[in-house]
Amino acid sequence: MDYGILGWIIVGLIAGVLAKLIMPGKDPGGIFITILIGIVGGVIGGFIATQLGIGGGNIVNILIATAGAILLLFLYRLVVRNRTV
């Protein structure tokens, strides 16, 4: 299934919630920033997956977006933690 940008945003929203559940803890921006990071991770992950020819199902696309969201959340925590010293 080939998603457009709106589809990846919706999948990214789901991915943001899943990323928050997978990586619990206090985030500097709270749940809304985490969800926005999930949306961005979903769009980036979707773009990369489309370019690589990966995907094809709803579950696979959600996993790709969740992986992108987890990676961005991890990087966000590193940047914010180092900045607020």
PDB file with one MODEL, atoms N, CA, C and O in Angstrom:
MODEL        1
ATOM      1  N   MET A   1       0.853  -1.171   0.000  1.00  0.00           N
ATOM      2  CA  MET A   1       0.000   0.000   0.000  1.00  0.00           C
ATOM      3  C   MET A   1       0.899   1.233   0.000  1.00  0.00           C
ATOM      4  O   MET A   1       1.764   1.377   0.864  1.00  0.00           O
ATOM      5  N   ASP A   2       0.695   2.100  -0.949  1.00  0.00           N
ATOM      6  CA  ASP A   2       1.501   3.300  -1.080  1.00  0.00           C
ATOM      7  C   ASP A   2       0.763   4.457  -0.419  1.00  0.00           C
ATOM      8  O   ASP A   2      -0.328   4.840  -0.843  1.00  0.00           O
ATOM      9  N   TYR A   3       1.373   5.006   0.624  1.00  0.00           N
ATOM     10  CA  TYR A   3       0.764   6.120   1.340  1.00  0.00           C
ATOM     11  C   TYR A   3       1.219   7.434   0.746  1.00  0.00           C
ATOM     12  O   TYR A   3       2.343   7.556   0.258  1.00  0.00           O
ATOM     13  N   GLY A   4       0.350   8.397   0.792  1.00  0.00           N
ATOM     14  CA  GLY A   4       0.735   9.762   0.464  1.00  0.00           C
ATOM     15  C   GLY A   4       1.231  10.432   1.735  1.00  0.00           C
ATOM     16  O   GLY A   4       1.370   9.783   2.772  1.00  0.00           O
ATOM     17  N   ILE A   5       1.494  11.709   1.657  1.00  0.00           N
ATOM     18  CA  ILE A   5       2.014  12.434   2.812  1.00  0.00           C
ATOM     19  C   ILE A   5       1.001  12.434   3.956  1.00  0.00           C
ATOM     20  O   ILE A   5       1.392  12.320   5.118  1.00  0.00           O
ATOM     21  N   LEU A   6      -0.284  12.559   3.653  1.00  0.00           N
ATOM     22  CA  LEU A   6      -1.299  12.554   4.704  1.00  0.00           C
ATOM     23  C   LEU A   6      -1.373  11.196   5.382  1.00  0.00           C
ATOM     24  O   LEU A   6      -1.555  11.118   6.597  1.00  0.00           O
ATOM     25  N   GLY A   7      -1.237  10.139   4.619  1.00  0.00           N
ATOM     26  CA  GLY A   7      -1.240   8.795   5.197  1.00  0.00           C
ATOM     27  C   GLY A   7      -0.077   8.589   6.146  1.00  0.00           C
ATOM     28  O   GLY A   7      -0.237   8.005   7.218  1.00  0.00           O
ATOM     29  N   TRP A   8       1.117   9.077   5.746  1.00  0.00           N
ATOM     30  CA  TRP A   8       2.282   8.928   6.621  1.00  0.00           C
ATOM     31  C   TRP A   8       2.163   9.805   7.858  1.00  0.00           C
ATOM     32  O   TRP A   8       2.698   9.452   8.910  1.00  0.00           O
ATOM     33  N   ILE A   9       1.476  10.940   7.761  1.00  0.00           N
ATOM     34  CA  ILE A   9       1.256  11.771   8.945  1.00  0.00           C
ATOM     35  C   ILE A   9       0.363  11.038   9.940  1.00  0.00           C
ATOM     36  O   ILE A   9       0.625  11.051  11.142  1.00  0.00           O
ATOM     37  N   ILE A  10      -0.680  10.406   9.444  1.00  0.00           N
ATOM     38  CA  ILE A  10      -1.574   9.646  10.328  1.00  0.00           C
ATOM     39  C   ILE A  10      -0.848   8.461  10.934  1.00  0.00           C
ATOM     40  O   ILE A  10      -0.981   8.192  12.128  1.00  0.00           O
ATOM     41  N   VAL A  11      -0.079   7.750  10.117  1.00  0.00           N
ATOM     42  CA  VAL A  11       0.710   6.633  10.639  1.00  0.00           C
ATOM     43  C   VAL A  11       1.739   7.155  11.637  1.00  0.00           C
ATOM     44  O   VAL A  11       2.003   6.504  12.647  1.00  0.00           O
ATOM     45  N   GLY A  12       2.324   8.324  11.365  1.00  0.00           N
ATOM     46  CA  GLY A  12       3.283   8.936  12.283  1.00  0.00           C
ATOM     47  C   GLY A  12       2.661   9.302  13.615  1.00  0.00           C
ATOM     48  O   GLY A  12       3.318   9.220  14.653  1.00  0.00           O
ATOM     49  N   LEU A  13       1.408   9.704  13.594  1.00  0.00           N
ATOM     50  CA  LEU A  13       0.697   9.990  14.838  1.00  0.00           C
ATOM     51  C   LEU A  13       0.602   8.736  15.689  1.00  0.00           C
ATOM     52  O   LEU A  13       0.853   8.775  16.893  1.00  0.00           O
ATOM     53  N   ILE A  14       0.244   7.640  15.072  1.00  0.00           N
ATOM     54  CA  ILE A  14       0.204   6.355  15.778  1.00  0.00           C
ATOM     55  C   ILE A  14       1.597   5.979  16.256  1.00  0.00           C
ATOM     56  O   ILE A  14       1.767   5.497  17.376  1.00  0.00           O
ATOM     57  N   ALA A  15       2.592   6.201  15.406  1.00  0.00           N
ATOM     58  CA  ALA A  15       3.971   5.872  15.757  1.00  0.00           C
ATOM     59  C   ALA A  15       4.464   6.705  16.935  1.00  0.00           C
ATOM     60  O   ALA A  15       5.202   6.201  17.781  1.00  0.00           O
ATOM     61  N   GLY A  16       4.068   7.967  16.998  1.00  0.00           N
ATOM     62  CA  GLY A  16       4.462   8.813  18.121  1.00  0.00           C
ATOM     63  C   GLY A  16       3.932   8.287  19.445  1.00  0.00           C
ATOM     64  O   GLY A  16       4.640   8.289  20.452  1.00  0.00           O
ATOM     65  N   VAL A  17       2.700   7.844  19.438  1.00  0.00           N
ATOM     66  CA  VAL A  17       2.120   7.259  20.648  1.00  0.00           C
ATOM     67  C   VAL A  17       2.848   5.957  21.007  1.00  0.00           C
ATOM     68  O   VAL A  17       3.156   5.718  22.175  1.00  0.00           O
ATOM     69  N   LEU A  18       3.120   5.123  20.007  1.00  0.00           N
ATOM     70  CA  LEU A  18       3.844   3.875  20.267  1.00  0.00           C
ATOM     71  C   LEU A  18       5.266   4.142  20.761  1.00  0.00           C
ATOM     72  O   LEU A  18       5.755   3.451  21.655  1.00  0.00           O
ATOM     73  N   ALA A  19       5.923   5.137  20.182  1.00  0.00           N
ATOM     74  CA  ALA A  19       7.282   5.477  20.613  1.00  0.00           C
ATOM     75  C   ALA A  19       7.285   5.922  22.077  1.00  0.00           C
ATOM     76  O   ALA A  19       8.200   5.585  22.828  1.00  0.00           O
ATOM     77  N   LYS A  20       6.284   6.664  22.474  1.00  0.00           N
ATOM     78  CA  LYS A  20       6.179   7.104  23.869  1.00  0.00           C
ATOM     79  C   LYS A  20       5.968   5.917  24.792  1.00  0.00           C
ATOM     80  O   LYS A  20       6.497   5.892  25.903  1.00  0.00           O
ATOM     81  N   LEU A  21       5.195   4.929  24.340  1.00  0.00           N
ATOM     82  CA  LEU A  21       4.977   3.739  25.150  1.00  0.00           C
ATOM     83  C   LEU A  21       6.233   2.871  25.224  1.00  0.00           C
ATOM     84  O   LEU A  21       6.519   2.274  26.262  1.00  0.00           O
ATOM     85  N   ILE A  22       6.979   2.803  24.120  1.00  0.00           N
ATOM     86  CA  ILE A  22       8.187   1.976  24.075  1.00  0.00           C
ATOM     87  C   ILE A  22       9.327   2.636  24.848  1.00  0.00           C
ATOM     88  O   ILE A  22      10.114   1.956  25.505  1.00  0.00           O
ATOM     89  N   MET A  23       9.411   3.959  24.765  1.00  0.00           N
ATOM     90  CA  MET A  23      10.479   4.707  25.446  1.00  0.00           C
ATOM     91  C   MET A  23       9.863   5.584  26.532  1.00  0.00           C
ATOM     92  O   MET A  23       9.756   6.799  26.361  1.00  0.00           O
ATOM     93  N   PRO A  24       9.461   4.980  27.641  1.00  0.00           N
ATOM     94  CA  PRO A  24       8.846   5.794  28.694  1.00  0.00           C
ATOM     95  C   PRO A  24       9.891   6.700  29.345  1.00  0.00           C
ATOM     96  O   PRO A  24      11.096   6.498  29.203  1.00  0.00           O
ATOM     97  N   GLY A  25       9.411   7.656  30.031  1.00  0.00           N
ATOM     98  CA  GLY A  25      10.290   8.587  30.716  1.00  0.00           C
ATOM     99  C   GLY A  25       9.776   9.994  30.535  1.00  0.00           C
ATOM    100  O   GLY A  25       8.857  10.257  29.760  1.00  0.00           O
ATOM    101  N   LYS A  26      10.395  10.881  31.270  1.00  0.00           N
ATOM    102  CA  LYS A  26       9.973  12.268  31.201  1.00  0.00           C
ATOM    103  C   LYS A  26      10.681  12.951  30.045  1.00  0.00           C
ATOM    104  O   LYS A  26      11.906  13.073  30.034  1.00  0.00           O
ATOM    105  N   ASP A  27       9.903  13.390  29.083  1.00  0.00           N
ATOM    106  CA  ASP A  27      10.443  14.115  27.953  1.00  0.00           C
ATOM    107  C   ASP A  27      10.288  15.607  28.213  1.00  0.00           C
ATOM    108  O   ASP A  27       9.291  16.040  28.789  1.00  0.00           O
ATOM    109  N   PRO A  28      11.259  16.383  27.795  1.00  0.00           N
ATOM    110  CA  PRO A  28      11.186  17.829  28.024  1.00  0.00           C
ATOM    111  C   PRO A  28       9.961  18.487  27.397  1.00  0.00           C
ATOM    112  O   PRO A  28       9.462  19.483  27.921  1.00  0.00           O
ATOM    113  N   GLY A  29       9.476  17.953  26.296  1.00  0.00           N
ATOM    114  CA  GLY A  29       8.350  18.577  25.615  1.00  0.00           C
ATOM    115  C   GLY A  29       7.006  17.957  25.945  1.00  0.00           C
ATOM    116  O   GLY A  29       5.972  18.501  25.557  1.00  0.00           O
ATOM    117  N   GLY A  30       6.990  16.857  26.636  1.00  0.00           N
ATOM    118  CA  GLY A  30       5.737  16.199  26.963  1.00  0.00           C
ATOM    119  C   GLY A  30       5.213  15.343  25.823  1.00  0.00           C
ATOM    120  O   GLY A  30       5.913  15.103  24.840  1.00  0.00           O
ATOM    121  N   ILE A  31       3.983  14.888  25.964  1.00  0.00           N
ATOM    122  CA  ILE A  31       3.384  13.953  25.022  1.00  0.00           C
ATOM    123  C   ILE A  31       3.156  14.599  23.655  1.00  0.00           C
ATOM    124  O   ILE A  31       3.262  13.921  22.633  1.00  0.00           O
ATOM    125  N   PHE A  32       2.845  15.892  23.617  1.00  0.00           N
ATOM    126  CA  PHE A  32       2.562  16.538  22.337  1.00  0.00           C
ATOM    127  C   PHE A  32       3.812  16.645  21.466  1.00  0.00           C
ATOM    128  O   PHE A  32       3.750  16.432  20.255  1.00  0.00           O
ATOM    129  N   ILE A  33       4.938  16.975  22.082  1.00  0.00           N
ATOM    130  CA  ILE A  33       6.195  17.027  21.329  1.00  0.00           C
ATOM    131  C   ILE A  33       6.557  15.625  20.861  1.00  0.00           C
ATOM    132  O   ILE A  33       7.040  15.450  19.742  1.00  0.00           O
ATOM    133  N   THR A  34       6.329  14.630  21.703  1.00  0.00           N
ATOM    134  CA  THR A  34       6.615  13.248  21.326  1.00  0.00           C
ATOM    135  C   THR A  34       5.770  12.830  20.135  1.00  0.00           C
ATOM    136  O   THR A  34       6.268  12.166  19.225  1.00  0.00           O
ATOM    137  N   ILE A  35       4.508  13.206  20.128  1.00  0.00           N
ATOM    138  CA  ILE A  35       3.632  12.871  19.006  1.00  0.00           C
ATOM    139  C   ILE A  35       4.085  13.600  17.740  1.00  0.00           C
ATOM    140  O   ILE A  35       4.079  13.020  16.655  1.00  0.00           O
ATOM    141  N   LEU A  36       4.475  14.865  17.874  1.00  0.00           N
ATOM    142  CA  LEU A  36       4.990  15.594  16.714  1.00  0.00           C
ATOM    143  C   LEU A  36       6.269  14.946  16.185  1.00  0.00           C
ATOM    144  O   LEU A  36       6.470  14.853  14.975  1.00  0.00           O
ATOM    145  N   ILE A  37       7.124  14.503  17.093  1.00  0.00           N
ATOM    146  CA  ILE A  37       8.332  13.781  16.684  1.00  0.00           C
ATOM    147  C   ILE A  37       7.933  12.490  15.965  1.00  0.00           C
ATOM    148  O   ILE A  37       8.574  12.098  14.990  1.00  0.00           O
ATOM    149  N   GLY A  38       6.887  11.838  16.440  1.00  0.00           N
ATOM    150  CA  GLY A  38       6.384  10.640  15.769  1.00  0.00           C
ATOM    151  C   GLY A  38       5.887  10.922  14.366  1.00  0.00           C
ATOM    152  O   GLY A  38       6.113  10.132  13.449  1.00  0.00           O
ATOM    153  N   ILE A  39       5.212  12.043  14.197  1.00  0.00           N
ATOM    154  CA  ILE A  39       4.729  12.412  12.866  1.00  0.00           C
ATOM    155  C   ILE A  39       5.904  12.659  11.935  1.00  0.00           C
ATOM    156  O   ILE A  39       5.917  12.179  10.801  1.00  0.00           O
ATOM    157  N   VAL A  40       6.895  13.411  12.415  1.00  0.00           N
ATOM    158  CA  VAL A  40       8.082  13.671  11.596  1.00  0.00           C
ATOM    159  C   VAL A  40       8.822  12.368  11.309  1.00  0.00           C
ATOM    160  O   VAL A  40       9.263  12.139  10.183  1.00  0.00           O
ATOM    161  N   GLY A  41       8.960  11.515  12.325  1.00  0.00           N
ATOM    162  CA  GLY A  41       9.603  10.213  12.125  1.00  0.00           C
ATOM    163  C   GLY A  41       8.845   9.347  11.139  1.00  0.00           C
ATOM    164  O   GLY A  41       9.445   8.628  10.340  1.00  0.00           O
ATOM    165  N   GLY A  42       7.520   9.419  11.196  1.00  0.00           N
ATOM    166  CA  GLY A  42       6.709   8.659  10.256  1.00  0.00           C
ATOM    167  C   GLY A  42       6.875   9.133   8.827  1.00  0.00           C
ATOM    168  O   GLY A  42       6.964   8.325   7.902  1.00  0.00           O
ATOM    169  N   VAL A  43       6.916  10.448   8.646  1.00  0.00           N
ATOM    170  CA  VAL A  43       7.088  10.995   7.298  1.00  0.00           C
ATOM    171  C   VAL A  43       8.480  10.661   6.766  1.00  0.00           C
ATOM    172  O   VAL A  43       8.628  10.234   5.620  1.00  0.00           O
ATOM    173  N   ILE A  44       9.501  10.856   7.606  1.00  0.00           N
ATOM    174  CA  ILE A  44      10.873  10.541   7.174  1.00  0.00           C
ATOM    175  C   ILE A  44      11.030   9.041   6.925  1.00  0.00           C
ATOM    176  O   ILE A  44      11.578   8.628   5.902  1.00  0.00           O
ATOM    177  N   GLY A  45      10.547   8.231   7.866  1.00  0.00           N
ATOM    178  CA  GLY A  45      10.625   6.780   7.690  1.00  0.00           C
ATOM    179  C   GLY A  45       9.858   6.320   6.461  1.00  0.00           C
ATOM    180  O   GLY A  45      10.311   5.436   5.733  1.00  0.00           O
ATOM    181  N   GLY A  46       8.703   6.918   6.233  1.00  0.00           N
ATOM    182  CA  GLY A  46       7.914   6.570   5.052  1.00  0.00           C
ATOM    183  C   GLY A  46       8.605   6.944   3.762  1.00  0.00           C
ATOM    184  O   GLY A  46       8.569   6.190   2.790  1.00  0.00           O
ATOM    185  N   PHE A  47       9.237   8.109   3.749  1.00  0.00           N
ATOM    186  CA  PHE A  47       9.961   8.537   2.563  1.00  0.00           C
ATOM    187  C   PHE A  47      11.125   7.588   2.273  1.00  0.00           C
ATOM    188  O   PHE A  47      11.315   7.153   1.137  1.00  0.00           O
ATOM    189  N   ILE A  48      11.890   7.277   3.302  1.00  0.00           N
ATOM    190  CA  ILE A  48      13.036   6.373   3.127  1.00  0.00           C
ATOM    191  C   ILE A  48      12.566   4.988   2.700  1.00  0.00           C
ATOM    192  O   ILE A  48      13.149   4.382   1.800  1.00  0.00           O
ATOM    193  N   ALA A  49      11.510   4.483   3.344  1.00  0.00           N
ATOM    194  CA  ALA A  49      10.997   3.153   3.000  1.00  0.00           C
ATOM    195  C   ALA A  49      10.483   3.117   1.563  1.00  0.00           C
ATOM    196  O   ALA A  49      10.688   2.132   0.853  1.00  0.00           O
ATOM    197  N   THR A  50       9.822   4.178   1.138  1.00  0.00           N
ATOM    198  CA  THR A  50       9.330   4.238  -0.235  1.00  0.00           C
ATOM    199  C   THR A  50      10.483   4.240  -1.230  1.00  0.00           C
ATOM    200  O   THR A  50      10.421   3.572  -2.262  1.00  0.00           O
ATOM    201  N   GLN A  51      11.526   4.989  -0.918  1.00  0.00           N
ATOM    202  CA  GLN A  51      12.687   5.041  -1.800  1.00  0.00           C
ATOM    203  C   GLN A  51      13.411   3.697  -1.881  1.00  0.00           C
ATOM    204  O   GLN A  51      13.974   3.349  -2.919  1.00  0.00           O
ATOM    205  N   LEU A  52      13.389   2.943  -0.774  1.00  0.00           N
ATOM    206  CA  LEU A  52      14.044   1.635  -0.740  1.00  0.00           C
ATOM    207  C   LEU A  52      13.133   0.504  -1.206  1.00  0.00           C
ATOM    208  O   LEU A  52      13.579  -0.633  -1.360  1.00  0.00           O
ATOM    209  N   GLY A  53      11.858   0.814  -1.431  1.00  0.00           N
ATOM    210  CA  GLY A  53      10.915  -0.212  -1.870  1.00  0.00           C
ATOM    211  C   GLY A  53      10.448  -1.108  -0.741  1.00  0.00           C
ATOM    212  O   GLY A  53       9.984  -2.222  -0.982  1.00  0.00           O
ATOM    213  N   ILE A  54      10.565  -0.631   0.495  1.00  0.00           N
ATOM    214  CA  ILE A  54      10.142  -1.403   1.669  1.00  0.00           C
ATOM    215  C   ILE A  54       8.730  -0.962   2.038  1.00  0.00           C
ATOM    216  O   ILE A  54       8.356   0.191   1.824  1.00  0.00           O
ATOM    217  N   GLY A  55       7.975  -1.857   2.576  1.00  0.00           N
ATOM    218  CA  GLY A  55       6.626  -1.524   3.016  1.00  0.00           C
ATOM    219  C   GLY A  55       5.630  -2.410   2.296  1.00  0.00           C
ATOM    220  O   GLY A  55       5.986  -3.449   1.740  1.00  0.00           O
ATOM    221  N   GLY A  56       4.409  -1.995   2.313  1.00  0.00           N
ATOM    222  CA  GLY A  56       3.404  -2.745   1.598  1.00  0.00           C
ATOM    223  C   GLY A  56       2.224  -3.129   2.442  1.00  0.00           C
ATOM    224  O   GLY A  56       1.198  -3.549   1.907  1.00  0.00           O
ATOM    225  N   GLY A  57       2.332  -3.001   3.734  1.00  0.00           N
ATOM    226  CA  GLY A  57       1.204  -3.339   4.592  1.00  0.00           C
ATOM    227  C   GLY A  57       1.098  -2.341   5.722  1.00  0.00           C
ATOM    228  O   GLY A  57       2.066  -1.657   6.056  1.00  0.00           O
ATOM    229  N   ASN A  58      -0.069  -2.262   6.303  1.00  0.00           N
ATOM    230  CA  ASN A  58      -0.284  -1.302   7.379  1.00  0.00           C
ATOM    231  C   ASN A  58       0.633  -1.555   8.558  1.00  0.00           C
ATOM    232  O   ASN A  58       1.196  -0.612   9.114  1.00  0.00           O
ATOM    233  N   ILE A  59       0.795  -2.817   8.953  1.00  0.00           N
ATOM    234  CA  ILE A  59       1.632  -3.149  10.101  1.00  0.00           C
ATOM    235  C   ILE A  59       3.087  -2.802   9.810  1.00  0.00           C
ATOM    236  O   ILE A  59       3.766  -2.230  10.663  1.00  0.00           O
ATOM    237  N   VAL A  60       3.569  -3.135   8.633  1.00  0.00           N
ATOM    238  CA  VAL A  60       4.956  -2.835   8.262  1.00  0.00           C
ATOM    239  C   VAL A  60       5.181  -1.329   8.257  1.00  0.00           C
ATOM    240  O   VAL A  60       6.207  -0.854   8.743  1.00  0.00           O
ATOM    241  N   ASN A  61       4.242  -0.584   7.720  1.00  0.00           N
ATOM    242  CA  ASN A  61       4.375   0.869   7.673  1.00  0.00           C
ATOM    243  C   ASN A  61       4.363   1.483   9.075  1.00  0.00           C
ATOM    244  O   ASN A  61       5.103   2.430   9.343  1.00  0.00           O
ATOM    245  N   ILE A  62       3.539   0.955   9.955  1.00  0.00           N
ATOM    246  CA  ILE A  62       3.516   1.442  11.335  1.00  0.00           C
ATOM    247  C   ILE A  62       4.838   1.114  12.023  1.00  0.00           C
ATOM    248  O   ILE A  62       5.351   1.930  12.788  1.00  0.00           O
ATOM    249  N   LEU A  63       5.391  -0.057  11.766  1.00  0.00           N
ATOM    250  CA  LEU A  63       6.690  -0.417  12.346  1.00  0.00           C
ATOM    251  C   LEU A  63       7.802   0.493  11.827  1.00  0.00           C
ATOM    252  O   LEU A  63       8.668   0.911  12.595  1.00  0.00           O
ATOM    253  N   ILE A  64       7.783   0.799  10.542  1.00  0.00           N
ATOM    254  CA  ILE A  64       8.779   1.703   9.960  1.00  0.00           C
ATOM    255  C   ILE A  64       8.659   3.089  10.592  1.00  0.00           C
ATOM    256  O   ILE A  64       9.663   3.685  10.983  1.00  0.00           O
ATOM    257  N   ALA A  65       7.449   3.593  10.691  1.00  0.00           N
ATOM    258  CA  ALA A  65       7.234   4.913  11.279  1.00  0.00           C
ATOM    259  C   ALA A  65       7.608   4.925  12.757  1.00  0.00           C
ATOM    260  O   ALA A  65       8.162   5.909  13.246  1.00  0.00           O
ATOM    261  N   THR A  66       7.310   3.845  13.471  1.00  0.00           N
ATOM    262  CA  THR A  66       7.658   3.767  14.887  1.00  0.00           C
ATOM    263  C   THR A  66       9.170   3.747  15.063  1.00  0.00           C
ATOM    264  O   THR A  66       9.694   4.391  15.971  1.00  0.00           O
ATOM    265  N   ALA A  67       9.871   3.020  14.211  1.00  0.00           N
ATOM    266  CA  ALA A  67      11.334   3.005  14.285  1.00  0.00           C
ATOM    267  C   ALA A  67      11.889   4.405  14.039  1.00  0.00           C
ATOM    268  O   ALA A  67      12.809   4.834  14.736  1.00  0.00           O
ATOM    269  N   GLY A  68      11.350   5.113  13.070  1.00  0.00           N
ATOM    270  CA  GLY A  68      11.776   6.488  12.817  1.00  0.00           C
ATOM    271  C   GLY A  68      11.478   7.398  13.994  1.00  0.00           C
ATOM    272  O   GLY A  68      12.291   8.258  14.335  1.00  0.00           O
ATOM    273  N   ALA A  69      10.318   7.218  14.620  1.00  0.00           N
ATOM    274  CA  ALA A  69       9.945   8.038  15.769  1.00  0.00           C
ATOM    275  C   ALA A  69      10.839   7.750  16.968  1.00  0.00           C
ATOM    276  O   ALA A  69      11.237   8.669  17.684  1.00  0.00           O
ATOM    277  N   ILE A  70      11.155   6.480  17.187  1.00  0.00           N
ATOM    278  CA  ILE A  70      12.030   6.122  18.304  1.00  0.00           C
ATOM    279  C   ILE A  70      13.423   6.715  18.090  1.00  0.00           C
ATOM    280  O   ILE A  70      14.031   7.238  19.025  1.00  0.00           O
ATOM    281  N   LEU A  71      13.919   6.633  16.870  1.00  0.00           N
ATOM    282  CA  LEU A  71      15.230   7.203  16.570  1.00  0.00           C
ATOM    283  C   LEU A  71      15.229   8.720  16.794  1.00  0.00           C
ATOM    284  O   LEU A  71      16.150   9.252  17.414  1.00  0.00           O
ATOM    285  N   LEU A  72      14.216   9.408  16.299  1.00  0.00           N
ATOM    286  CA  LEU A  72      14.150  10.857  16.496  1.00  0.00           C
ATOM    287  C   LEU A  72      13.962  11.225  17.963  1.00  0.00           C
ATOM    288  O   LEU A  72      14.535  12.209  18.431  1.00  0.00           O
ATOM    289  N   LEU A  73      13.166  10.447  18.694  1.00  0.00           N
ATOM    290  CA  LEU A  73      12.970  10.708  20.115  1.00  0.00           C
ATOM    291  C   LEU A  73      14.269  10.521  20.879  1.00  0.00           C
ATOM    292  O   LEU A  73      14.585  11.307  21.772  1.00  0.00           O
ATOM    293  N   PHE A  74      15.021   9.489  20.535  1.00  0.00           N
ATOM    294  CA  PHE A  74      16.316   9.254  21.160  1.00  0.00           C
ATOM    295  C   PHE A  74      17.263  10.429  20.893  1.00  0.00           C
ATOM    296  O   PHE A  74      17.918  10.925  21.810  1.00  0.00           O
ATOM    297  N   LEU A  75      17.330  10.867  19.642  1.00  0.00           N
ATOM    298  CA  LEU A  75      18.192  11.999  19.291  1.00  0.00           C
ATOM    299  C   LEU A  75      17.722  13.287  19.972  1.00  0.00           C
ATOM    300  O   LEU A  75      18.540  14.094  20.412  1.00  0.00           O
ATOM    301  N   TYR A  76      16.427  13.471  20.055  1.00  0.00           N
ATOM    302  CA  TYR A  76      15.866  14.653  20.720  1.00  0.00           C
ATOM    303  C   TYR A  76      16.256  14.675  22.189  1.00  0.00           C
ATOM    304  O   TYR A  76      16.643  15.718  22.717  1.00  0.00           O
ATOM    305  N   ARG A  77      16.157  13.525  22.851  1.00  0.00           N
ATOM    306  CA  ARG A  77      16.534  13.455  24.265  1.00  0.00           C
ATOM    307  C   ARG A  77      18.015  13.746  24.454  1.00  0.00           C
ATOM    308  O   ARG A  77      18.394  14.409  25.420  1.00  0.00           O
ATOM    309  N   LEU A  78      18.858  13.261  23.547  1.00  0.00           N
ATOM    310  CA  LEU A  78      20.292  13.551  23.643  1.00  0.00           C
ATOM    311  C   LEU A  78      20.572  15.039  23.497  1.00  0.00           C
ATOM    312  O   LEU A  78      21.351  15.606  24.263  1.00  0.00           O
ATOM    313  N   VAL A  79      19.944  15.669  22.519  1.00  0.00           N
ATOM    314  CA  VAL A  79      20.189  17.086  22.255  1.00  0.00           C
ATOM    315  C   VAL A  79      19.685  17.947  23.408  1.00  0.00           C
ATOM    316  O   VAL A  79      20.389  18.849  23.863  1.00  0.00           O
ATOM    317  N   VAL A  80      18.479  17.677  23.878  1.00  0.00           N
ATOM    318  CA  VAL A  80      17.887  18.498  24.931  1.00  0.00           C
ATOM    319  C   VAL A  80      18.623  18.274  26.255  1.00  0.00           C
ATOM    320  O   VAL A  80      18.814  19.221  27.017  1.00  0.00           O
ATOM    321  N   ARG A  81      19.031  17.053  26.534  1.00  0.00           N
ATOM    322  CA  ARG A  81      19.742  16.758  27.772  1.00  0.00           C
ATOM    323  C   ARG A  81      21.087  17.488  27.794  1.00  0.00           C
ATOM    324  O   ARG A  81      21.481  18.017  28.833  1.00  0.00           O
ATOM    325  N   ASN A  82      21.783  17.522  26.681  1.00  0.00           N
ATOM    326  CA  ASN A  82      23.082  18.186  26.619  1.00  0.00           C
ATOM    327  C   ASN A  82      22.948  19.708  26.633  1.00  0.00           C
ATOM    328  O   ASN A  82      23.881  20.405  27.033  1.00  0.00           O
ATOM    329  N   ARG A  83      21.826  20.216  26.211  1.00  0.00           N
ATOM    330  CA  ARG A  83      21.629  21.659  26.151  1.00  0.00           C
ATOM    331  C   ARG A  83      21.211  22.240  27.491  1.00  0.00           C
ATOM    332  O   ARG A  83      21.514  23.400  27.770  1.00  0.00           O
ATOM    333  N   THR A  84      20.529  21.478  28.323  1.00  0.00           N
ATOM    334  CA  THR A  84      20.026  21.990  29.605  1.00  0.00           C
ATOM    335  C   THR A  84      20.924  21.570  30.749  1.00  0.00           C
ATOM    336  O   THR A  84      20.491  20.862  31.659  1.00  0.00           O
ATOM    337  N   VAL A  85      22.156  21.996  30.706  1.00  0.00           N
ATOM    338  CA  VAL A  85      23.108  21.638  31.771  1.00  0.00           C
ATOM    339  C   VAL A  85      23.253  22.785  32.726  1.00  0.00           C
ATOM    340  O   VAL A  85      24.007  22.691  33.695  1.00  0.00           O
TER     341      VAL A  85
ENDMDL
END
